[in-house]
Amino acid sequence: MGNISWVEDSKLEVCDNEKMAPELISYMESIKGISTDLSYSPASDKNRNIPSRRMASLLNKIKPGELSGFKETFLFGYSDQDNLPTEHNSPPAIGDSDGMGFKNSGQKLSGEEVADISKVMGAYIRPERNRIDRGPKRTERTKCVSTDSKLKVMTYNIRGYIGKREELDLVMKQNRPTVIALQETNLNAKTNRLRLQKYVTVESKSHLQAGGRGLVLGIRKGSGLSISELIQTPHLLAAKKSGAHENDKRFSLTCVNLHMPHQTNRRKLVIIGLTRFLRKIWQKKKKSKTMLIGDFNKDTESSISMLNKIAIGLSRATVRNSKGSRMNGAVMGRMIDHITYSGFPNNPTYAKVIKSVDLSYHLPVVAEWDMEALKIPAPPRKIDVERIKKVGVSFVSINRADRRSNKVAEVKKARELMLTNKPRELWSWLNRYSGKFRSSLIDGPIFDKNRMLVTGHEEKSKAWAAHFEELAKDSTGNSRPAEK
């Protein structure tokens, strides 16, 4: 939209065909696209049509010598001004140019030419691409668990995460645990979320009134496992780690992070809730892999006693390089941090205490399994020959295909009997197939000589014996005696 002087100016030379300029002006007048205000310019802020204002400002920047290059690059058509097709403007040539990055002749624009055009247009020029191809390449993250990898589990009472982030990231980088469980992070709902480099975490915030100090469960990125939260309490955090092996077999692990409180009343409530949750998981699938790790605040004997009371088959990973996991000053204290597991086909490769980490008076405990060894092999199927001999008579085929094929064969037989005009055989086939004589094969009740209903086997045998004895008597006297 512009005034008459602006429209009739040489700016209309950008049209492919200058003969269309009067028609364009008349059309713009009909739709009131031309203003009578000579001071109005479409490049000014009065023009509310932002695309047209942008195009007007672009045309104002074009110098007289640059008009042909602008037309050649952006406004080429299927024919020249004389309506005659040219070699470089023919439809096949335009189709082969494949976008704005090429000239009409098919030559690709150089970087300098693109820079000059961007200066003239005053905007950034990007190549025309499909919407799917735009932006960074996003590949689907694989969830395949490699059989050559290790399942490394670490539990650590950090005693406050604030001020130890860089040191903790360094510990994670050096040891590279697959599953990490932290206790006493001291992060409440008002503080920032705990973030570990290359780890996906779920956490339970600290709540001083409820007695919790903050718990974290995490999984290492790139391990092929995903994590999802199951339950969250001030002293208990449970999450499910799942993935798939290369042969599409699922791998699932329920991990529980525990921080046992010191108070007796709270400790009893935590044990009751923990036992109820673990038994519920065990009842759903008794052979499921379950792991209970964390700060038990109990020595080895008390922890084993608690595991036996839970009664889901939890075993403790035995640590052999240290007698404790807590430092009392410069002296090693009790073993109160434990890693327990259930549903695993074998024991861990090793379990140890890392004594070189001193971020708190607790020491991290680590246990490792081979992912290949965690696969539960399918039980082999054995054929008991002796049992088959004993119950071989009762074997009945339940193959639907066999029954269907037998039925088709019987129908074909009846059809042949009907086509070959064999009424007797067809009638016997109908009686047999309809089950008319099936009742005669049933061992049902009978009447004795007194017309009493008899159902027992011995009573029926006596009734049949009496019946045949009565039939054997010679009432006429015509039978030959034995002497004759």
Summary of the structure (lengths in Angstrom):
residues: 484
radius of gyration: 45.5
end to end distance: 142.0
largest distance: 154.5
contacts: 1220
relative contact order: 0.06
helix: 35%
strand: 20%
